[in-house]
Amino acid sequence: MILLVFFGVLVFGYFYVFFFIPETKGLSLEEVDELYTAKVVPWKSSTWQPRSRSNESNEKVDVHLEDGKGDESSSSSSDHSLGRPPYV
């Protein structure tokens, strides 16, 4: 009998989390606030991208190809501004 109660609570908890708790892994507090403000449904929150991250991916890096090499300083500085360590 106690296992049926435990199973019932487990099933209820699974559906409650799936339908009412959004995925916030890897988001800052400001991005979580934006998620709630945008009223994203929880089952689509794992694929949702905040505006700040979608703008960064759309930015183009200025590359000069005069001597056959790209401008490495622009790509490493953009990586550093995104929180990634610069590679040597």
Secondary structure, 3 states (H helix, E strand, C coil): CHHHHHHHHHHHHHHHHHHHCCCCCCCCHHHHHHHHHCCCCHHHCCCCCCHHHHHHHHCCCCCCCCCCCCCHHHHHHHHHHCCCCCCC
